[in-house]
Amino acid sequence: MAFEGFETRRIATSACEINLVIGGSGPPLLLLHGYPQTHFMWHKVAPALAEVFTIVASDLRGYGDSDAPPDGENHAGYCKRATANDQAEVMTALGFERFMLAGHDRGGRVAHRLALDHSDRVEKLCVLDIVPTRRVFADTDQDLATAYYHWFFLIQKAPYPETLIGNDVPFYLDWLMRKWIGSGDAITEEAFAEYLRCFSKPEKLHASCEDYRAAASIDLDHDQADLDRKIACPVHALWGANAVMARRYDVVAVWQESAGTVTGKALPCGHFIPEEAPNETIAEFRKFFGS
């Protein structure tokens, strides 16, 4: 009942089939999830947002119930350019040539690339609890490597991380999500069960590692080639006041290096913003995307 009134769809793109839910009416807003989650992470905010927007919440390739394509050379099958292209094709298939976009965590990195590669289509972009990938790698020290240890674990050659995680997926998923949450039990039992259902599939576990391997290789090549390009549309950054971003970065200032118009604020939560602070997320989205 989490997405009551929404329709579940599978859209065939040029590379794979993407699973999504769509509902509501009004201007189209595409929501992209992060690791180790699925489109279900938007379940607390999507119904309220659907009162004023047409909400499309999709599973990234290799996550949820979307297909997991081959790895490709140099992890190209999971580069943010390929993943962003999936989502652009999804919106075309749904009849939306221009749309607004929000991405959390890995979905924010896909959204960043989508806004660069399809700049004529993205009207506004909201990024949740991230700064650009290139900055994270460039700024890594002991503190950041400890907090984001999984970045460096997951990029190890297959099947090393896949094997260790696969030995006890429920433990790994529970430990990881509790590490990043600000406080309380914001991840509902229903949500955790859904994340576990999908993440437990060997092909999805491998694909999620490929996502990180791409981030440490081909994605950096693409980002280096685009150093002189800025996101054309307005950008709104949200981050958790109790999360790593808050203590490490002036988030708005960092995004101003990559975009022309940037606003932003911290919300009273940890990393999982839409689940820890749903009312604040709804308010910020309505204000930014509705203005």
N, C-alpha and C positions, 0 to 999 in steps of 0.2 A: 504493500500500500504506500510505499515511500514516494513513488512517482505517480500517484493516482491522477488520472486524467491525461497522462502522457502516453504516447505511442512508442513502442519499441520497433526499431527499424534496423535493417542491415543494408548498407550501401556498398555496391561494388565500385571500387576505384580502379585505376589502371594497374595497381600493384597488389591490392588485397581487398578483402571485405571488412568494412568498419561497422561495429555495433554502436548503436546510439539510442537515446530516447529524445523525443521531441514533443513539446507541448506549449500551450499558451498562445498569445496573439500580440501583435505589435512588432517593433523592429527586431530583427534577428540578433541573438547573442549566443555565441559559441563558447562553451565551457570545456576546458581541458584539464584533466586530473593530473596528479603527481604520483610518485613512487611511495609505497608499493600498493597503490590503490587502483580504483576504476572510476567510471563516471558516477558510481554510487556516492562518492564523497560529497556530491552536491545535493544530497537528498534533503537536507534541512533548509536549504535556501531556494531550490528550484521552484517549488510550488508558489511561493510568494513572488518570486521574480517573474513567473509566468503570467501574473496578473497584468504586467505592463510590457513584457517582452515575449517574443517567440524564442523559447529556450531550446537549444540543441546541446545536449551533454553526451559526448561520445567517448568511447574507449580508444586510446591510442593504439597504433599497431603494436602487437606483441603483448598487450595488456587486456584484462577483462575478457570479453567474448569477441573481440576483434581478432582477425587472422594474425599469425606470426610468420611473416615472410622469411625467405632465406637470409643469412647474415650478409652476404655480398662481400666484395673485396674491401679490405680495410674497414670492415663494419659498416659499409655504406647502406646496407639494408635497414639500419637503425639510426642513421644520421638524422639530425633534426630537419634537414632540408627535405628528405624523403617523407618523414612523418608529417611535416607541415603540408606537403603537397597532398597527402591523403585527405587532410581536413579541408583544404581548399576545394578539392574535387567533391567532397561530401556536400559542402555548401552549394556548389554549382548544381549538383544533382537534386538538392532540395529546392532549388529555384532562387537562391540568395546570392546575387552577384556581389553585393556589398553587405558587410556585417560587422558587428562589434565582437570583441574577443577578450576572454579572460582565461588565464592559465596559472595553475598552482604548481610549484615545485617543477618536476620534469615538464609538465604541461606548460608552465611559464616559459621554459626554454624553447619548446616547440613554437609557442606563440610569438616569441621574440623573432625566430627565424621566419615564421609565416608573415609577420608584419614587414620584414625586409624583402622577402622574395615575392610577396603579393601585396605590395604597398598600395596599389590602386583599389584593393578590395577591403582592407581593414580600416574602419572609420575611427575606432578608439580601441585602446589596449589597456587592460589591467593585469599587472603581474603580482603574484602573491608569494611573498616570503623568499624571494630570490634576488640576486644581482647577476649580471651576465657571467656565463661559464668561464670565459677567459679571465675575468677578474678573480674568480675564486682560485683557479690554479695559480695565477700570478702572485696572489697574496698568501698562499699557504705557508703556515708556520706550525709550530707544535700545537698551539691552541686550536687552530682551524682543522688541522689533520686529525686531532683527537675528536673534535665534534663531528667532523664529516668523514670519519674513518672509512665508512662504507664506500665512498667514492674510490678509494684506493684499493679496497678489497675486491669490489665488483669488477674492476678493470683487469684483474689478473686473468691469465689465459685459461680458457675453458679446458676441462670441466672443473677446475679447482673450486671457485666459489659456488658453482651450481651443486657440486657434490656435498660440500659442507652444509650449505643451507638446506638442501634436500634431505639431509639426515634427520632434521626436526623442523619442518616448516612452521608449525604452530608456535613453537618456542621462539624462533627467529622473528616471526612477524609480530608477536606480542611484545617481545623485548624492544624491537626497533621502534614501534609506535609509542610505547610508553616512554622511551628515551626522549622523544621529540615533543610529546604533548606538554602543554603548560601546566595543567593541573586537572584533577577530577577525572570523570569517565565520559569524555566527550565522544569517544568512538563507541557507538552503540553495539550491542551484541549482534544485531542484524547486520550492521555495516561490517564488523570484523569477520563475520561468517562469510559474507560476500567476498571480501578481499582474500580470505583464506581459500575459498573455493577456486578462485581464479589463479591465485599465486601458487597453488599447490600443483598445478599442471606443469610437467617438466618443460614443455615447449615455451610456456609463459615465463617460467623462472629463468630459462636461458635467454629469452628475448629481453628481459629486464636487465640482465647483465650486459647484453649487447648494446642496450641503450647507453649505459655508462661507458662501455668501451669506445663507442662512437664519440662520446663527449670528450674523451681524452685523446682523440686522434683526428678523425676526419672533420669533426665539428670545429675543432680548433683551426684547421686549415681553412675552412669556409669563413670562420670569424676573422682570421688574419687577412683574408682577401677583401673583407668588407669593412676594414678599420675606418675607412673614410666615409662610410655611409651611415646615416642616422635614420632612425625610425621616423617616418613622416607624420604619423598621426599622434594625437595627444596620448600620453601615457600616465596612468595612475598606479603608483606602487603602494601595496599594503604589506605590512610585515607584523609578526607577532612581537609584542613588547617583551615577552619572556623567551624569545627564540634567539638563535645565534646571530641572525642578521642585525638585531637591535644592538648587540654589544660590539659587533665587528665593523659596522659600516654606517656612514651617513647615506642611507639608501637612496634618497632623492638625488643627492649630489652625484652618486655613482651612475644612476640612470641618466642624468643630464649629459654624461659623456657619450651616451648612445642614442639620445632622442632630443628633439628640439623643444618640446613642451612636456614638462614633467611635474606632477603633483604627487602627494602621498602622505601617509600617516601610519603610525603604529596602532594596532588594535590590542585589546587586553586579553592576550592568549599566547599560546606557543605556536608551533609550526603549522598545525592543522587548522587553519583559520576558519574555513566555512563550517567546520564541525564544532570548533571550540567557541567561536563567536559568531553564530549565524545571524543574529539580529543586527549586529554591527556591519557584517558583510552585506546583508540585504540593503541596509541604509546607504552604505558607500556605493554599491553598484547602482542603486536607483538614482543617487545624486550624480554620479559621474556619467553613466551611460544615458541617463534621461535628460541631461542638460544640453 
